[in-house]
Amino acid sequence: MSEETFIDADALAIAPEKVCYVILSSRELDTDDMDDDDDESTVAVRDLEADTDPSIEEFDNKEVHQELHDFIDGLNEEEQINLVALMWVGRGEFNIKEWTDALEEAENLRNVKTADYLIDTPMLADYLEEGLDQFDILCEDIDTGRL
């Protein structure tokens, strides 16, 4: 990229720690969802053999889902807009040079269902991770324990 089109991390109006938290939580949901994709007979056998209540896994998934939903809802409007735009950049709908366009589009489409929209996006974690990578930010370099 030329210097005049370079977008650095200062252009993000959301802390990378918050984005990485969403990525980690989303990955946890994806893992739980993959477990839920088992066919009914496999689930029934697993549940019969389990020493614990079979509803515990479902509760954990709902708990993570609710925590992630509450976290995204708790972000201010600008952070939510940046999170959506970052996901779009990671998904390839916009490139990093079009960051301001992505922000404008996210602002125009923003509504009270931002958390639902993001959580229901397949591969959300991958897209956010790719979006951060466009800003030369890696979650492995970020401490999410402060959240």
N, C-alpha and C positions, 0 to 999 in steps of 0.2 A: 504494500500500500504506500502511496505517496504520503508525505507528511500532512498535506492539506486535507486528506481524507481519513487520516488516522483517528480512530476513536479510542480513548483510553478509559480505564476503569472509573475515572472521575465523572464520566458521563452517566454512570449508573446512579440512579437516585434510590437505590436499595442496597443495603449492606450485603456483601457477598456471603457473610455468615448466615443471613436469612435465606438466601437462595439455596445455599448448601443444606440448610435444615430442611427445606422443602424437597430437595433432591433425595436426601436420606429417608425422609418419611415416605415419599412417593415410592422409593425402591422397596421399602418395607411393605407397603400396600401391594405392590406388584408381586412380591414373593408370596404374600398371603393369597392373592388372587390365583396364582399358579397352582397353589395347593388345592384351591377350591375347584379347579378345572378337572379333577379326577372324575372318572365315571362313577355312577351311583354304586356299583357293586364294590369297587375299590374303597369307596368312602365307607360303605356299610361294614366291610370286613375290618378296615382300620378302626372304625368306631367301636366295633365289638371287641377288638383286641386291646383297645386303649385302656389304661389304668385310670384315666382321668375322664372327667365329664366332656363329651364330644363338643359341647357348645362353647367350651373355653376358647378354641381357635377362632370361632366366629366372633366372640366377644372381643378378643384382642384386635381383630381386623376392624371391627366397628369403632373400637376405642382409638386406634391409630387414625382411622378415617376422620373421626370427630376432632381429634387433636389437630390434625393437619387443616381441616376445614376452619376451625376456630383460629388457628394461627394466621391463615391467609386472610380471613375476615378481619383480624385484628391489625393487619397492615394498613397504613394510611393509603389514601387514594393514589398518591404518586408512586408509592411502592408497588401497589397492585398493578398499575399501568406498566411500570418497568418490568415486573415479573411476566406479564402477558407478552410484552414486546420482546423480552429476552427469549421466551419460549418460541415465539415466531421466528426470531433470528436463528435459533438452534434448529428449527424445523425447516429452514430454508425459504420461508415465505418472504423474508427480507434478508439482505446481506448487511454486514456491519456498516457499510457506507450509507445505508438507508436507515440508520438507527433513529434519526429524528422522524422519519416517515412512519416507522413502526410505532414509535411513541404516540404520534398524532392519531394513527389508526386505533391504537389501543385505548386512547383517551376518548375518541369518538364512540367506540363500541362498549365502553365500560358501563356496567350495571351492577346490581346487587348480587348477581350470581357468578361473580368472578371466581370464587372458590370452587363452586360446582364445575364451572367450565374447565378450570385447570385440572382439578382432580380427575375429571372424566376424560381427560386427554390421554389416549394411549401413548406410552413412551415419554411421558412428561419429564421424568428424571433425565432421560437421555437428551431430550431437547434443551432442557435448562443447562445441563452440563456442557453441551455443545455451544450454547449461547454464551456461557461464561468463558469458554475457551476462546471465543472470538475476541474477548477482552483480555486475553492472556491471564485468566484467573483459573486456578485449579482448586477444587474442594479439598484435596489432600493437603494443601498449604494453609487451609483455613481451620480455625478452632471454633467449632459450633457449640462447644460446652458452655459458652458465656450466655447463650440464649435462655 
